[in-house]
């Protein structure tokens, strides 16, 4: 029997409705649910307007889907969620001034980041896709769960990374070198920070592939069978902590300014999404200068000759220096993505989180199973 295509209107309504509920909860419990650092980036008025847009869109799109008799249950989730958000106060929730707490969840970071990432990348990937693929492709829920976990726990991750890097950097003192770096213009510091951080990450990335116990964690990231803007979120929490600590450590030890480090962090966020995106773009000679989607897609290819190449995150120069640079013939894209032994990675976020510490090496319900 032919499968009925999913309704975009219904799923957009459901997504926006559920995000609206989360947004209202952020207004009710800002101390506990919103990230202290991210709150400084946006205004209260912006958040209220964004929430109002989401509520209206969820109602309208869900109602249209129901009237068209398309995925009515999914559409009903959107309409009911939006109604719940309104009952909870909608965009009019009032709250008093509050003190910043040392620990809080980044639910606001998740809501805003997911909304704008989908708004930008879903239509771009639709127009410039490597291969035609719905945003609701297989295992999208798993990758969305990783996206949720990494964003909601962002403050705890930052605290852990800051603690580890500060402790180690305190043991190393290079006042003359720090002074020299800090005397450079911020844009020069930024370029130097990209070089230093990418060198650290490329070396660690290669270790993930060649040290068996590290590969158990990194295999989770490579288990994605579909490459798009959401696939890059599939990273084990232990790998997130280790990678960010090892990459930020040299930047802290060498004394790069906060502006340069913050600019680098923004670049990482953008390029991590872009490198995994389902975008068929020909960057030509720029593939020798910057890591592009095609360059990184081949690193995820299920092809033996690409297992140990293209480790750089920003600059292919790192792979050239390590002897791991491999540029495929122009215009060619991988036929298949994922780990070479599909049966070694289970499906589902919780099974994957526990996988590295389990004795089991082969799973019946694995990522390659239909």
Secondary structure as UniProt FT lines:
FT   HELIX           8..28
FT   HELIX           30..33
FT   HELIX           36..39
FT   TURN            40..41
FT   HELIX           44..67
FT   TURN            68..69
FT   HELIX           72..87
FT   TURN            88..89
FT   HELIX           90..92
FT   HELIX           107..127
FT   TURN            135..136
FT   TURN            138..139
FT   HELIX           140..152
FT   HELIX           154..169
FT   TURN            170..171
FT   HELIX           175..182
FT   HELIX           186..210
FT   HELIX           212..222
FT   TURN            229..230
FT   HELIX           231..233
FT   HELIX           237..253
FT   TURN            254..255
FT   HELIX           258..276
FT   HELIX           284..288
FT   HELIX           293..299
FT   HELIX           304..306
FT   TURN            307..308
FT   HELIX           317..322
FT   TURN            330..331
FT   HELIX           342..344
FT   HELIX           349..355
FT   TURN            356..357
FT   TURN            367..368
//
